Amino acid sequence: MRSSGLSWLGHADALAAWVLLGWLGMRLGWSVASGVLPVVLWWAVRAAGESGHRLRPAAGVAGLWLAMLSLATAASGLAAPHGLPLLLIAAAGWGLWSATLSRHAHERTLPLAQLGMGLMMGSLWLVSQWCLGPGWTDGQTVALHLGLMAGLPLAVSVARRFALTRLAVSPRRATILLAVGALLMATAGALVGHIAGMALVVLGGALHGLACSASPSGVAGGLAGPALLLTVGLLAPTLGPTALQAAWALVALLAAAQALQAAGTTRPFLSSPQHWSDAA
């Protein structure tokens, strides 16, 4: 029960970091990597902390206090010329806190699932018109992302808990969902295609997000997602939406390769409770 509560808290913490740090990054550091640098730093510190072996709770608490102090100073306007450095300090501290939550919830998420959902949330503020078309406000875009990221994992968890028969899906099928979703994100031109792609990415990631089904990936594997998002941010000013589409095409290719490699495995995949902080 305690682990489940920490998973809920970790999921909410991750979503808050994606939205708030991304929003502030757009306003304080748009000229640097299209504003995604604070989110990239938070994600990288979180991934490194999850992969480390000596991260203590005190480090997470200190990181949280550092993040709150930095954000409060930036919001007060007392250090207006230094808004972006303060935001980066806050992102690093927040990453330590998030890693502590994740480790104490005993979460082990496959890097590919983290990569897909992290790319979706990390690119949230990169001109919503790229993905959803003109006419969508920032509030509507955020609501859609949060609705999918919170609603679909909850639906999977509820279905598992209350289904009359034991739900099961193979890792290969979950990876196929992720591959198809990423492919739609890379190629779909219609609104319905993008929303379907987002839903499949989240659903595939949620089905992957079981502590008993994955093992720590190491620092290098955990940093693949932040590196990809940073690349998108650096290339976006010159390539526009093509940078994000290329990133999704890469995720689709990696997921398809993993699905082919896992062909023939049919191990039950919904045999233990879902973890909610699979959003990074």
Stockholm file with secondary structure:
# STOCKHOLM 1.0

chainA/1-280         MRSSGLSWLGHADALAAWVLLGWLGMRLGWSVASGVLPVVLWWAVRAAGESGHRLRPAAGVAGLWLAMLSLATAASGLAAPHGLPLLLIAAAGWGLWSATLSRHAHERTLPLAQLGMGLMMGSLWLVSQWCLGPGWTDGQTVALHLGLMAGLPLAVSVARRFALTRLAVSPRRATILLAVGALLMATAGALVGHIAGMALVVLGGALHGLACSASPSGVAGGLAGPALLLTVGLLAPTLGPTALQAAWALVALLAAAQALQAAGTTRPFLSSPQHWSDAA
#=GR chainA/1-280 SS CHHHHHHHHHHHHHHHHHHHHHHHHHHHCTTTGGGTHHHHHHHHHHHHHHHCSCCCHHHHHHHHHHHHHHHHHHHHTTTGGGHHHHHHHHHHHHHHHHHHHHHHTTCCCCHHHHHHHHHHHHTTTSCTHHHHCTTCCHHHHHHHHHHHHHHHHHHHHHHHHHCSSCCCCCHHHHHHHHHHHHHHHHHCCSHHHHHHHHHHHHHHHHHHCCGGGCCCCHHHHHTHHHHHHHHHHHHHHHHTHHHHHHHHHHHHHHHHHHHHHTTTCCCCSCSSCCCSCTTC
#=GC SS_cons         CHHHHHHHHHHHHHHHHHHHHHHHHHHHCTTTGGGTHHHHHHHHHHHHHHHCSCCCHHHHHHHHHHHHHHHHHHHHTTTGGGHHHHHHHHHHHHHHHHHHHHHHTTCCCCHHHHHHHHHHHHTTTSCTHHHHCTTCCHHHHHHHHHHHHHHHHHHHHHHHHHCSSCCCCCHHHHHHHHHHHHHHHHHCCSHHHHHHHHHHHHHHHHHHCCGGGCCCCHHHHHTHHHHHHHHHHHHHHHHTHHHHHHHHHHHHHHHHHHHHHTTTCCCCSCSSCCCSCTTC
//
